[in-house]
Amino acid sequence: MPADEITASLLETTRTVVHDLIRRQASKIDETGEFPREIFQAFWETGLLNLNLPKEYGGTGASLYQICQVVEEISRVSPATALLIIVQSLTIQTILYAATEEQRRAILPAIAREGKLIAFGLTERSAGSDAAAIKTQVTPNGSGYLLNGNKNFVTFGTMADKYIVFSTTDPSLRAKGICVLLIDRNFPGIRVGPSLKGILGMRGTGINNIQFRNVPLESSCLLGEEGTGFKACMRAFDKSRVIIGAQAVGIAQGALDHALKHAQMRKQFGEPIGNLQSLQFMLADMATKVEACRCLVAETARRLASDPPDAGKYSSMAKMYASDIAVTVATDAMQILGSYGCFQGSIVERLYRDAKLTQIYEGTNQIQRLVIARHLLSKKEVKKEADRIPLPQEFLLHRVPSVIGKPR
């Protein structure tokens, strides 16, 4: 089936799930903080749960661009629900990068077949933006290992069947000592904490803290080799940050849709407020920003299909810019709705809260700007850009040879 037809089929499936299940439960998920199991089940049965899992392992085998399309569609209605697909894609991508082929064939088909949800454990009290500073430690124990430490803010940690856990053989080694572990939630010594209460946005995503106390692990729990985990993590983030950009585009589009509807229906001074030029200018700017972000995310997703060496630069651009615009557009949408957008229960109010979190998770936007700048200032990047720019004399010789070397 051609790529365009696959994309259309995935979007049709997504819209059916959104219409039949997600739309009517989105506000309830936000109010109760509980994620309906039937939505998870629908994602698994339709293939939306394991979008980036290659077909050879039993997954859907969707491209990064197609995943972005699906996530944007869901995020227009419920960004928190879309986060389930984002987390599963991130963990699967980590396994694909970190594990040996033998491990991939042993692990991935079962995940697809049994509908297993995997959460991502990286953040700790001392390791947020500085991911290499993790203290959770894995030590040799006979033919296996012992795991000790804590993970904070694990998204869907309360629901997950398994966890990707980043640990270190020696904290002083920083990035060079980091390992990737895949462990079952039922292993002895694991304390899965309850959902954290009072989070600003993305409610219902089962964010919790997890403790590991002398957890015995078989050697097969280590994916790949010791010390290779940090690289696998960063490569997986390169793919996932683009998907978060798509989530942000969906949030912005959802907020814009509600602002447009309100502007057409709400009347003041005897006419719809959408007739006011000041609001028309706002709506035009909002729509342009959303479309610019959509194009950036789409182009980045296509570019990253070949795993280029500068993937981090483009994925950070997509994540950073789209999430900033999502907050801006959601803020403007609340302004257009006025008092109607300020109360809990308003869809725009929920999207506004959700938008803010896209600027924070998977690397704050300040970190994204650092990543972009470091790529731009690297010797290879500077040389590449310099090679594109002709020197003044070369420019003149190429563009206006008639004025060079002729006597006056």
One Martini backbone bead per residue (centre of mass of N, CA, C, O) as a GRO file, in nm:
protein
  408
    1MET     BB    1   0.095   0.036   0.024
    2PRO     BB    2   0.090   0.349   0.001
    3ALA     BB    3   0.174   0.601   0.210
    4ASP     BB    4  -0.086   0.774   0.178
    5GLU     BB    5  -0.283   0.539   0.245
    6ILE     BB    6  -0.175   0.476   0.525
    7THR     BB    7  -0.226   0.752   0.647
    8ALA     BB    8  -0.532   0.757   0.594
    9SER     BB    9  -0.595   0.501   0.758
   10LEU     BB   10  -0.486   0.599   1.031
   11LEU     BB   11  -0.670   0.852   1.049
   12GLU     BB   12  -0.937   0.703   1.042
   13THR     BB   13  -0.890   0.540   1.297
   14THR     BB   14  -0.839   0.777   1.486
   15ARG     BB   15  -1.115   0.925   1.445
   16THR     BB   16  -1.284   0.696   1.557
   17VAL     BB   17  -1.166   0.692   1.843
   18VAL     BB   18  -1.221   0.986   1.907
   19HIS     BB   19  -1.531   0.977   1.862
   20ASP     BB   20  -1.608   0.713   2.042
   21LEU     BB   21  -1.408   0.788   2.311
   22ILE     BB   22  -1.242   1.057   2.370
   23ARG     BB   23  -1.428   1.307   2.355
   24ARG     BB   24  -1.629   1.213   2.597
   25GLN     BB   25  -1.356   1.179   2.811
   26ALA     BB   26  -1.155   1.418   2.837
   27SER     BB   27  -1.269   1.581   3.082
   28LYS     BB   28  -1.277   1.344   3.283
   29ILE     BB   29  -0.977   1.287   3.292
   30ASP     BB   30  -0.906   1.567   3.408
   31GLU     BB   31  -1.089   1.553   3.669
   32THR     BB   32  -0.995   1.251   3.783
   33GLY     BB   33  -0.708   1.125   3.680
   34GLU     BB   34  -0.822   0.893   3.485
   35PHE     BB   35  -0.751   0.615   3.277
   36PRO     BB   36  -0.905   0.448   3.038
   37ARG     BB   37  -0.885   0.122   2.944
   38GLU     BB   38  -1.042   0.134   2.668
   39ILE     BB   39  -0.835   0.312   2.522
   40PHE     BB   40  -0.597   0.129   2.537
   41GLN     BB   41  -0.737  -0.107   2.393
   42ALA     BB   42  -0.789   0.046   2.128
   43PHE     BB   43  -0.497   0.104   2.057
   44TRP     BB   44  -0.409  -0.191   2.038
   45GLU     BB   45  -0.625  -0.308   1.833
   46THR     BB   46  -0.546  -0.073   1.603
   47GLY     BB   47  -0.215  -0.004   1.631
   48LEU     BB   48  -0.152   0.274   1.798
   49LEU     BB   49   0.048   0.183   2.023
   50ASN     BB   50   0.267   0.042   1.792
   51LEU     BB   51   0.367   0.229   1.553
   52ASN     BB   52   0.707   0.201   1.560
   53LEU     BB   53   0.679  -0.095   1.526
   54PRO     BB   54   0.790  -0.320   1.343
   55LYS     BB   55   0.649  -0.570   1.156
   56GLU     BB   56   0.860  -0.798   1.230
   57TYR     BB   57   0.743  -0.756   1.550
   58GLY     BB   58   0.413  -0.677   1.523
   59GLY     BB   59   0.370  -0.400   1.417
   60THR     BB   60   0.288  -0.119   1.219
   61GLY     BB   61   0.525   0.059   1.078
   62ALA     BB   62   0.542   0.355   1.114
   63SER     BB   63   0.617   0.659   1.049
   64LEU     BB   64   0.703   0.953   1.181
   65TYR     BB   65   0.495   1.116   1.023
   66GLN     BB   66   0.248   0.937   1.097
   67ILE     BB   67   0.265   0.974   1.401
   68CYS     BB   68   0.224   1.280   1.397
   69GLN     BB   69  -0.060   1.273   1.277
   70VAL     BB   70  -0.195   1.116   1.505
   71VAL     BB   71  -0.117   1.298   1.748
   72GLU     BB   72  -0.250   1.555   1.649
   73GLU     BB   73  -0.540   1.452   1.634
   74ILE     BB   74  -0.569   1.382   1.939
   75SER     BB   75  -0.466   1.665   2.064
   76ARG     BB   76  -0.716   1.837   1.993
   77VAL     BB   77  -0.874   1.682   2.238
   78SER     BB   78  -0.629   1.482   2.393
   79PRO     BB   79  -0.314   1.507   2.503
   80ALA     BB   80  -0.304   1.287   2.724
   81THR     BB   81  -0.371   1.051   2.535
   82ALA     BB   82  -0.128   1.091   2.337
   83LEU     BB   83   0.095   1.022   2.552
   84LEU     BB   84   0.079   0.717   2.528
   85ILE     BB   85   0.209   0.700   2.245
   86ILE     BB   86   0.470   0.853   2.310
   87VAL     BB   87   0.582   0.663   2.529
   88GLN     BB   88   0.580   0.400   2.364
   89SER     BB   89   0.766   0.506   2.141
   90LEU     BB   90   1.011   0.569   2.322
   91THR     BB   91   1.059   0.279   2.432
   92ILE     BB   92   1.084   0.133   2.164
   93GLN     BB   93   1.319   0.304   2.055
   94THR     BB   94   1.516   0.222   2.277
   95ILE     BB   95   1.522  -0.078   2.214
   96LEU     BB   96   1.614  -0.054   1.919
   97TYR     BB   97   1.893   0.088   2.003
   98ALA     BB   98   2.000  -0.101   2.254
   99ALA     BB   99   1.943  -0.371   2.150
  100THR     BB  100   1.974  -0.664   2.041
  101GLU     BB  101   1.851  -0.872   1.811
  102GLU     BB  102   1.784  -1.097   2.007
  103GLN     BB  103   1.624  -0.916   2.204
  104ARG     BB  104   1.413  -0.805   2.010
  105ARG     BB  105   1.290  -1.091   1.941
  106ALA     BB  106   1.211  -1.149   2.248
  107ILE     BB  107   1.039  -0.877   2.317
  108LEU     BB  108   0.851  -0.732   2.096
  109PRO     BB  109   0.630  -0.942   2.013
  110ALA     BB  110   0.505  -0.958   2.301
  111ILE     BB  111   0.417  -0.665   2.324
  112ALA     BB  112   0.222  -0.676   2.082
  113ARG     BB  113   0.054  -0.933   2.157
  114GLU     BB  114  -0.010  -0.837   2.481
  115GLY     BB  115  -0.029  -0.530   2.541
  116LYS     BB  116   0.223  -0.367   2.646
  117LEU     BB  117   0.322  -0.129   2.885
  118ILE     BB  118   0.579   0.127   2.870
  119ALA     BB  119   0.792   0.293   3.077
  120PHE     BB  120   0.997   0.595   3.154
  121GLY     BB  121   1.313   0.587   3.344
  122LEU     BB  122   1.509   0.887   3.430
  123THR     BB  123   1.419   1.073   3.637
  124GLU     BB  124   1.555   1.266   3.909
  125ARG     BB  125   1.634   1.468   4.158
  126SER     BB  126   1.944   1.507   4.016
  127ALA     BB  127   1.798   1.425   3.719
  128GLY     BB  128   1.712   1.612   3.445
  129SER     BB  129   1.866   1.791   3.237
  130ASP     BB  130   2.096   1.616   3.383
  131ALA     BB  131   2.100   1.297   3.283
  132ALA     BB  132   2.405   1.202   3.372
  133ALA     BB  133   2.326   1.229   3.705
  134ILE     BB  134   2.255   0.960   3.781
  135LYS     BB  135   2.206   0.719   4.074
  136THR     BB  136   2.100   0.479   3.972
  137GLN     BB  137   2.213   0.144   4.054
  138VAL     BB  138   2.415  -0.112   3.901
  139THR     BB  139   2.513  -0.434   4.028
  140PRO     BB  140   2.682  -0.699   4.066
  141ASN     BB  141   2.516  -1.047   4.095
  142GLY     BB  142   2.670  -1.273   3.990
  143SER     BB  143   2.488  -1.330   3.691
  144GLY     BB  144   2.382  -1.042   3.770
  145TYR     BB  145   2.177  -0.795   3.939
  146LEU     BB  146   2.148  -0.484   4.125
  147LEU     BB  147   1.883  -0.250   4.212
  148ASN     BB  148   1.923   0.110   4.299
  149GLY     BB  149   1.662   0.357   4.353
  150ASN     BB  150   1.510   0.648   4.178
  151LYS     BB  151   1.201   0.758   4.020
  152ASN     BB  152   1.065   1.041   3.855
  153PHE     BB  153   0.803   1.119   3.674
  154VAL     BB  154   0.635   0.863   3.563
  155THR     BB  155   0.477   0.806   3.283
  156PHE     BB  156   0.250   0.561   3.339
  157GLY     BB  157   0.356   0.408   3.602
  158THR     BB  158   0.078   0.286   3.713
  159MET     BB  159   0.015   0.109   3.432
  160ALA     BB  160   0.260  -0.039   3.380
  161ASP     BB  161   0.432  -0.346   3.302
  162LYS     BB  162   0.693  -0.186   3.221
  163TYR     BB  163   1.050  -0.076   3.241
  164ILE     BB  164   1.254   0.181   3.158
  165VAL     BB  165   1.588   0.185   3.302
  166PHE     BB  166   1.816   0.419   3.411
  167SER     BB  167   2.156   0.340   3.483
  168THR     BB  168   2.457   0.293   3.689
  169THR     BB  169   2.781   0.173   3.757
  170ASP     BB  170   2.900   0.487   3.784
  171PRO     BB  171   2.850   0.813   3.862
  172SER     BB  172   3.141   0.926   3.770
  173LEU     BB  173   3.089   0.850   3.453
  174ARG     BB  174   2.821   0.913   3.365
  175ALA     BB  175   2.749   0.854   3.046
  176LYS     BB  176   2.955   0.598   3.041
  177GLY     BB  177   2.765   0.434   3.278
  178ILE     BB  178   2.505   0.392   3.117
  179CYS     BB  179   2.206   0.196   3.137
  180VAL     BB  180   1.968  -0.040   3.000
  181LEU     BB  181   1.654  -0.139   3.138
  182LEU     BB  182   1.425  -0.424   3.148
  183ILE     BB  183   1.138  -0.431   3.360
  184ASP     BB  184   0.924  -0.563   3.588
  185ARG     BB  185   0.683  -0.460   3.816
  186ASN     BB  186   0.697  -0.754   3.987
  187PHE     BB  187   0.952  -0.720   4.104
  188PRO     BB  188   1.138  -0.745   4.362
  189GLY     BB  189   1.174  -0.416   4.521
  190ILE     BB  190   0.925  -0.271   4.397
  191ARG     BB  191   0.786   0.067   4.425
  192VAL     BB  192   0.472   0.174   4.328
  193GLY     BB  193   0.348   0.465   4.309
  194PRO     BB  194   0.124   0.691   4.313
  195SER     BB  195  -0.045   0.927   4.188
  196LEU     BB  196   0.012   1.245   4.129
  197LYS     BB  197  -0.103   1.538   4.260
  198GLY     BB  198  -0.170   1.858   4.107
  199ILE     BB  199  -0.134   1.878   3.819
  200LEU     BB  200  -0.168   2.097   3.570
  201GLY     BB  201  -0.134   1.880   3.335
  202MET     BB  202  -0.190   1.582   3.195
  203ARG     BB  203  -0.420   1.435   3.309
  204GLY     BB  204  -0.425   1.077   3.360
  205THR     BB  205  -0.096   0.973   3.334
  206GLY     BB  206   0.030   0.829   3.586
  207ILE     BB  207   0.220   0.997   3.766
  208ASN     BB  208   0.526   0.881   3.928
  209ASN     BB  209   0.702   0.704   4.177
  210ILE     BB  210   1.006   0.493   4.198
  211GLN     BB  211   1.134   0.212   4.376
  212PHE     BB  212   1.467   0.058   4.431
  213ARG     BB  213   1.534  -0.250   4.631
  214ASN     BB  214   1.722  -0.491   4.562
  215VAL     BB  215   1.685  -0.571   4.259
  216PRO     BB  216   1.668  -0.860   4.091
  217LEU     BB  217   1.870  -0.938   3.797
  218GLU     BB  218   1.904  -1.040   3.498
  219SER     BB  219   2.116  -1.010   3.233
  220SER     BB  220   1.873  -0.968   3.021
  221CYS     BB  221   1.789  -0.674   3.126
  222LEU     BB  222   2.022  -0.588   2.963
  223LEU     BB  223   2.064  -0.359   2.709
  224GLY     BB  224   2.317  -0.457   2.574
  225GLU     BB  225   2.565  -0.255   2.693
  226GLU     BB  226   2.760  -0.118   2.897
  227GLY     BB  227   2.747   0.241   2.849
  228THR     BB  228   2.501   0.278   2.606
  229GLY     BB  229   2.243   0.440   2.714
  230PHE     BB  230   2.274   0.743   2.645
  231LYS     BB  231   2.271   0.724   2.339
  232ALA     BB  232   1.993   0.587   2.315
  233CYS     BB  233   1.836   0.813   2.452
  234MET     BB  234   1.905   1.050   2.258
  235ARG     BB  235   1.797   0.914   2.000
  236ALA     BB  236   1.506   0.881   2.102
  237PHE     BB  237   1.455   1.185   2.150
  238ASP     BB  238   1.480   1.278   1.858
  239LYS     BB  239   1.207   1.144   1.784
  240SER     BB  240   1.010   1.235   2.019
  241ARG     BB  241   1.021   1.550   1.989
  242VAL     BB  242   0.858   1.559   1.732
  243ILE     BB  243   0.596   1.444   1.856
  244ILE     BB  244   0.561   1.679   2.052
  245GLY     BB  245   0.524   1.883   1.832
  246ALA     BB  246   0.257   1.754   1.734
  247GLN     BB  247   0.106   1.790   1.996
  248ALA     BB  248   0.124   2.101   1.995
  249VAL     BB  249  -0.030   2.141   1.732
  250GLY     BB  250  -0.293   2.016   1.833
  251ILE     BB  251  -0.344   2.216   2.058
  252ALA     BB  252  -0.349   2.472   1.885
  253GLN     BB  253  -0.579   2.380   1.698
  254GLY     BB  254  -0.792   2.339   1.916
  255ALA     BB  255  -0.790   2.632   2.018
  256LEU     BB  256  -0.860   2.763   1.747
  257ASP     BB  257  -1.131   2.626   1.697
  258HIS     BB  258  -1.272   2.750   1.951
  259ALA     BB  259  -1.223   3.047   1.880
  260LEU     BB  260  -1.379   3.049   1.613
  261LYS     BB  261  -1.652   2.961   1.722
  262HIS     BB  262  -1.686   3.195   1.921
  263ALA     BB  263  -1.654   3.432   1.714
  264GLN     BB  264  -1.924   3.343   1.557
  265MET     BB  265  -2.135   3.333   1.818
  266ARG     BB  266  -2.044   3.577   1.962
  267LYS     BB  267  -2.219   3.870   2.081
  268GLN     BB  268  -2.142   4.220   2.015
  269PHE     BB  269  -2.282   4.504   1.920
  270GLY     BB  270  -2.478   4.318   1.722
  271GLU     BB  271  -2.224   4.117   1.668
  272PRO     BB  272  -1.985   3.928   1.588
  273ILE     BB  273  -1.661   3.926   1.710
  274GLY     BB  274  -1.535   3.839   1.427
  275ASN     BB  275  -1.582   4.139   1.302
  276LEU     BB  276  -1.344   4.224   1.454
  277GLN     BB  277  -1.037   4.324   1.366
  278SER     BB  278  -0.869   4.244   1.616
  279LEU     BB  279  -0.956   3.940   1.600
  280GLN     BB  280  -0.869   3.880   1.313
  281PHE     BB  281  -0.570   3.921   1.364
  282MET     BB  282  -0.538   3.700   1.574
  283LEU     BB  283  -0.638   3.460   1.400
  284ALA     BB  284  -0.430   3.489   1.175
  285ASP     BB  285  -0.180   3.447   1.352
  286MET     BB  286  -0.255   3.173   1.469
  287ALA     BB  287  -0.281   3.014   1.201
  288THR     BB  288   0.008   3.068   1.101
  289LYS     BB  289   0.160   2.936   1.337
  290VAL     BB  290   0.042   2.655   1.309
  291GLU     BB  291   0.135   2.602   1.016
  292ALA     BB  292   0.437   2.639   1.065
  293CYS     BB  293   0.462   2.404   1.267
  294ARG     BB  294   0.358   2.180   1.086
  295CYS     BB  295   0.584   2.205   0.877
  296LEU     BB  296   0.824   2.157   1.067
  297VAL     BB  297   0.742   1.876   1.165
  298ALA     BB  298   0.718   1.735   0.890
  299GLU     BB  299   1.009   1.789   0.791
  300THR     BB  300   1.152   1.658   1.031
  301ALA     BB  301   1.034   1.374   1.000
  302ARG     BB  302   1.153   1.326   0.719
  303ARG     BB  303   1.452   1.381   0.786
  304LEU     BB  304   1.472   1.151   1.025
  305ALA     BB  305   1.444   0.882   0.861
  306SER     BB  306   1.784   0.875   0.817
  307ASP     BB  307   1.953   0.948   1.063
  308PRO     BB  308   2.097   1.210   1.108
  309PRO     BB  309   2.355   1.374   1.277
  310ASP     BB  310   2.144   1.644   1.309
  311ALA     BB  311   1.876   1.560   1.458
  312GLY     BB  312   1.876   1.727   1.724
  313LYS     BB  313   1.828   2.004   1.602
  314TYR     BB  314   1.549   1.956   1.464
  315SER     BB  315   1.390   1.838   1.706
  316SER     BB  316   1.428   2.086   1.889
  317MET     BB  317   1.289   2.287   1.708
  318ALA     BB  318   1.010   2.152   1.699
  319LYS     BB  319   0.955   2.140   2.003
  320MET     BB  320   1.007   2.434   2.086
  321TYR     BB  321   0.827   2.594   1.885
  322ALA     BB  322   0.555   2.445   1.915
  323SER     BB  323   0.522   2.486   2.225
  324ASP     BB  324   0.530   2.791   2.225
  325ILE     BB  325   0.285   2.824   2.033
  326ALA     BB  326   0.076   2.676   2.203
  327VAL     BB  327   0.076   2.881   2.431
  328THR     BB  328   0.006   3.130   2.263
  329VAL     BB  329  -0.262   3.027   2.136
  330ALA     BB  330  -0.406   2.954   2.401
  331THR     BB  331  -0.397   3.240   2.515
  332ASP     BB  332  -0.559   3.374   2.284
  333ALA     BB  333  -0.810   3.198   2.315
  334MET     BB  334  -0.880   3.296   2.600
  335GLN     BB  335  -0.915   3.592   2.519
  336ILE     BB  336  -1.155   3.543   2.325
  337LEU     BB  337  -1.341   3.400   2.548
  338GLY     BB  338  -1.276   3.497   2.816
  339SER     BB  339  -1.461   3.394   3.074
  340TYR     BB  340  -1.524   3.116   2.926
  341GLY     BB  341  -1.196   3.029   2.949
  342CYS     BB  342  -1.147   3.036   3.291
  343PHE     BB  343  -1.286   2.764   3.346
  344GLN     BB  344  -1.335   2.475   3.469
  345GLY     BB  345  -1.426   2.285   3.165
  346SER     BB  346  -1.280   2.427   2.966
  347ILE     BB  347  -1.111   2.342   2.690
  348VAL     BB  348  -0.907   2.577   2.673
  349GLU     BB  349  -0.804   2.555   2.962
  350ARG     BB  350  -0.687   2.271   2.924
  351LEU     BB  351  -0.497   2.333   2.685
  352TYR     BB  352  -0.330   2.543   2.834
  353ARG     BB  353  -0.214   2.346   3.047
  354ASP     BB  354  -0.096   2.139   2.850
  355ALA     BB  355   0.097   2.323   2.690
  356LYS     BB  356   0.305   2.384   2.914
  357LEU     BB  357   0.429   2.089   2.933
  358THR     BB  358   0.572   2.089   2.647
  359GLN     BB  359   0.810   2.282   2.766
  360ILE     BB  360   0.930   2.044   2.970
  361TYR     BB  361   0.922   1.776   2.856
  362GLU     BB  362   1.189   1.627   2.715
  363GLY     BB  363   1.304   1.893   2.765
  364THR     BB  364   1.350   2.192   2.793
  365ASN     BB  365   1.357   2.481   2.604
  366GLN     BB  366   1.639   2.555   2.701
  367ILE     BB  367   1.774   2.293   2.611
  368GLN     BB  368   1.700   2.314   2.313
  369ARG     BB  369   1.866   2.572   2.263
  370LEU     BB  370   2.137   2.444   2.330
  371VAL     BB  371   2.136   2.226   2.116
  372ILE     BB  372   2.116   2.411   1.873
  373ALA     BB  373   2.367   2.588   1.927
  374ARG     BB  374   2.579   2.360   1.928
  375HIS     BB  375   2.534   2.280   1.639
  376LEU     BB  376   2.590   2.560   1.507
  377LEU     BB  377   2.893   2.582   1.661
  378SER     BB  378   3.006   2.366   1.527
  379LYS     BB  379   3.252   2.296   1.308
  380LYS     BB  380   3.083   2.150   1.093
  381GLU     BB  381   2.853   2.358   1.072
  382VAL     BB  382   3.016   2.610   1.008
  383LYS     BB  383   3.144   2.497   0.749
  384LYS     BB  384   2.883   2.432   0.598
  385GLU     BB  385   2.779   2.726   0.595
  386ALA     BB  386   3.030   2.859   0.468
  387ASP     BB  387   3.016   2.699   0.192
  388ARG     BB  388   2.741   2.852   0.107
  389ILE     BB  389   2.907   3.123   0.130
  390PRO     BB  390   3.017   3.362  -0.055
  391LEU     BB  391   3.252   3.554  -0.121
  392PRO     BB  392   3.261   3.866  -0.232
  393GLN     BB  393   3.439   3.809  -0.483
  394GLU     BB  394   3.287   3.556  -0.579
  395PHE     BB  395   3.018   3.694  -0.614
  396LEU     BB  396   3.102   3.900  -0.829
  397LEU     BB  397   3.214   3.698  -1.039
  398HIS     BB  398   2.936   3.547  -1.068
  399ARG     BB  399   2.723   3.789  -1.102
  400VAL     BB  400   2.936   4.052  -1.210
  401PRO     BB  401   3.167   4.026  -1.447
  402SER     BB  402   3.148   4.307  -1.607
  403VAL     BB  403   3.296   4.477  -1.352
  404ILE     BB  404   3.553   4.298  -1.388
  405GLY     BB  405   3.857   4.417  -1.524
  406LYS     BB  406   3.755   4.686  -1.635
  407PRO     BB  407   3.801   4.967  -1.770
  408ARG     BB  408   3.693   5.301  -1.732
   0.00000   0.00000   0.00000
